[in-house]
Each structure stands twice: as C-alpha cells, then as structure tokens.
Amino acid sequence: MFKAKDQLTQDAASGLDGAAILVTGGTGSFGQAFVERILARYRPSRLVVYSRDELKQFEMQQKFSAEPLRFFIGDVRDRERLNRALAGIDIVIHAAALKQVPAAEYNPIECIKTNIIGAENVINASIDMKVKKVIALSTDKAVNPVNLYGATKLCSDKLFIAGNHLAGAGGPRFSVVRYGNVIGSRGSVVPFFKERAKSGKLPITDPRMTRFWIKLVDGASFVERCLGLMRGGEIFVPKIPSMRITDLAAAIGPDCEQYTVGIRPGEKLHELLITRDDARHTLEFKDFYIIQPGIHMWDYVESASYGGEKGQPVAADFEFASNSNAQWLDSDQLRAVIG
C-alpha cells in the first residue's frame, strides 16, 4: 500500500516554508487534510482556503486557528474573484470540483461550469498573477471515462497540462495528481454502509465491482511530495491498493445480508489509473508512477530521475487497473483502515 513519506526532498521543504499557498475547494475533505498537514510541518507565509461555502469556512475556522491561515469566499467559476485571491500566491492546489457521479449525470452543465470552465479560470488566473506552481487533483474516473464527471476531469487534466504551453518558459508550472477513492472523504460509501448496516442489510451495486482505495492523509501527503518533484506537465499516480466492494461491505457489516441493486448511471465495474495508451510515456518509481507529457515546448527537462530516484519505463502493454492490481485490501485490512 502507498504510505506517506516523512523524508521529503530539500526542494519540497524549502518550497513550502515561507510560501503563500492557496487551496481551491479548501473546505472539502482533502482541503482540510492538506491544510492540517501543511500547518503541522511547515511555516507558510499565508495558507488561503478558497471556497464558496461560508458555513464550511466558519466551521473550519473553529477547527484551525493558526496565524497564516486565511479564508477567502469565492467560486472557481468567477475569474475576477480568482485573480483577486491569487494576488501574491506562490502555490495553488486545485481541489475544487463537483464530484458526485449521479448528480453530474443529471446536472451536466453545472458540472462542466465548475470542473472545466473553473479549471480554465484557475489556469489563466495563475498565469496572470504569476503563480509559481499549480497541482490539480484528478481521479481514476478521468481515465477512459464513461460518465460526465470523469469526462470533465479528463478535460480538466488536459487543460492543466496544456497550461504549461500557455505559460511558456519561465511561467507557472502545472502538474496533475491522480488517485482513486478516498477513505473518509465526504460522499464516500463508507458512512452510507455504516448507516445501512444498522438494518442488517447492505445494498451492493455489483459483486464483481473493484475500486482503488487511498487514505485521506496519504492523498494529502502525496500531493505535498509532488510539489517538490514536479517540473510541469506530469501526471503523478501513487501505487495504491484495490478493494472489492463485497469485502468492504463485509468489513463494515460482517453479519449483514448483501443484496445486489445494480450499477448506477455512469458507474464502471472497475477503474483505471493508467491506460495502455499512456504506457509509452509512463515511468515507474518505487511507490508511484509518472505519466510524462507527450508534447512539451516549455522549459521542461525530460529525465527519468525525480527526487534522486531513477524511474524505469513500464512495459508497452502496461495498465494500472483496479481489477488487475498487485495490491489488495481484504476485509480484515479494510476494517483496520476504516476503524
């Protein structure tokens, strides 16, 4: 399983101490985990939470009271507001998105406005305000997407990689971090299963279903680490385990009856993080992969070495799929992880 690394490169440490950092969607599950980690490990000059929900910001202010923390109400759909928020910012973590698959299927334009137009706004505002580094969060659903949410995130990924061309040599560098389902995030199936387990029955979409799984703290740690590794244009993918939906149900409700309800609109049986088509651009490291940009016409230095570790090209037919993954969490391991 992917584990957080406490020993980061010197570049990562020096890049975050004294930096002005902004997190879009900062009141979400990832945003709060990332803010907590940065405040515990570094001394940024400013750490700005940018989101549109005043109640969530108020609640977050009660949880964190560190001096460099700032709260900025705004929407990524609002380019002018983003320009104001990014004044003097060095690093942007773009976590804002509409993420619920069924909601996106029924409200496609709203999803497009936030996930695609919002991404474009973040890119342009970062260039205009001379931000140094931007990492955008992606998802396994962006790989060979079958739903609207995944399609918008694929488009977002492409926009951020292309943002390096718009910025040109010496401009902001844009990279993407892509991983799977997050344990403990809002909207996770875990709280749903815990509530339904009280009835003695758990609804299973399909007993064959598999998913990638990562802990919230590990996701925040990996993004932090990638800030020190990125050159611009890479898609970083951590090596994370898979789980079977039936094993998760058994971990939460071992005595519950499982019954099949069918796959919801826009869902897959299995998820991908790296396709065979991406294999020719993919390097493997000890605990992560990097999909390098296929085209780069900025100050990108192509190399197989990141953070002192030399990556190896993967096989031509390589793919990173949840159903053929080498790492798996069984019911006992899942029970230990979710608590």
Residue, then its C-alpha position, 0 to 999 in steps of 0.5 A: m500500500f502507498k504510505a506517506k513519506d516523512q523524508l521529503t526532498q530539500d526542494a519540497a521543504s524549502g518550497l513550502d516554508g515561507a510560501a503563500i499557498l492557496v487551496t481551491g475547494g479548501t473546505g472539502s475533505f482533502g482541503q482540510a487534510f492538506v491544510e492540517r498537514i501543511l500547518a503541522r510541518y511547515r511555516p507558510s507565509r499565508l495558507v488561503v482556503y478558497s471556497r464558496d461555502e461560508l458555513k464550511q469556512f466558519e466551521m473550519q475556522q473553529k477547527f484551525s486557528a493558526e496565524p497564516l491561515r486565511f479564508f477567502i469566499g469565492d467560486v472557481r467559476d468567477r475569474e475576477r474573484l480568482n485573480r483577486a485571491l491569487a494576488g501574491i500566491d506562490i502555490v495553488i492546489h486545485a481541489a475544487a470540483l463537483k464530484q458526485v457521479p449521479a448528480a453530474e449525470y443529471n446536472p451536466i452543465e453545472c458540472i462542466k461550469t465548475n470542473i472545466i470552465g473553473a479549471e480554465n479560470v484557475i489556469n489563466a488566473s495563475i498565469d496572470m498573477k504569476v503563480k509559481k506552481v499549480i497541482a490539480l487533483s484528478t481521479d481514476k474516473a478521468v481515465n477512459p471515462v464513461n460518465l460526465y464527471g470523469a469526462t470533465k476531469l479528463c478535460s480538466d487534466k488536459l487543460f492543466i497540462a496544456g497550461n504549461h504551453l500557455a505559460g511558456a518558459g519561465g511561467p507557472r508550472f502545472s502538474v496533475v495528481r491522480y488517485g482513486n477513492v478516498i477513505g473518509s472523504r465526504g460522499s464516500v460509501v463508507p458512512f452510507f454502509k455504516e448507516r445501512a448496516k444498522s438494518g442488517k442489510l447492505p445494498i451492493t451495486d455489483p459483486r464483481m465491482t473493484r475500486f482503488w482505495i487511498k487514505l485521506v492523509d496519504g492523498a494529502s501527503f502525496v500531493e505535498r511530495c509532488l510539489g517538490l518533484m514536479r517540473g510541469g506537465e506530469i501526471f503523478v499516480p501513487k501505487i495504491p491498493s484495490m478493494r472489492i466492494t463485497d469485502l468492504a461491505a463485509a468489513i463494515g457489516p460482517d453479519c449483514e445480508q448483501y443484496t445486489v441493486g445494480i450499477r448506477p448511471g455512469e458507474k464502471l465495474h472497475e477503474l483505471l489509473i493508467t491506460r495502455d495508451d499512456a504506457r509509452h510515456t509512463l515511468e515507474f518509481k518505487d511507490f508511484y508512477i509518472i505519466q510524462p507529457g507527450i508534447h512539451m515546448w516549455d522549459y521542461v527537462e525530460s529525465a527519468s530521475y525525480g527526487g534522486e530516484k531513477g524511474q524505469p519505463v513500464a512495459a508497452d502493454f502496461e495498465f494500472a487497473s483496479n481489477s488487475n492490481a498487485q495490491w489488495l485490501d481484504s476485509d480484515q485490512l479494510r476494517a483496520v483502515i476504516g476503524 
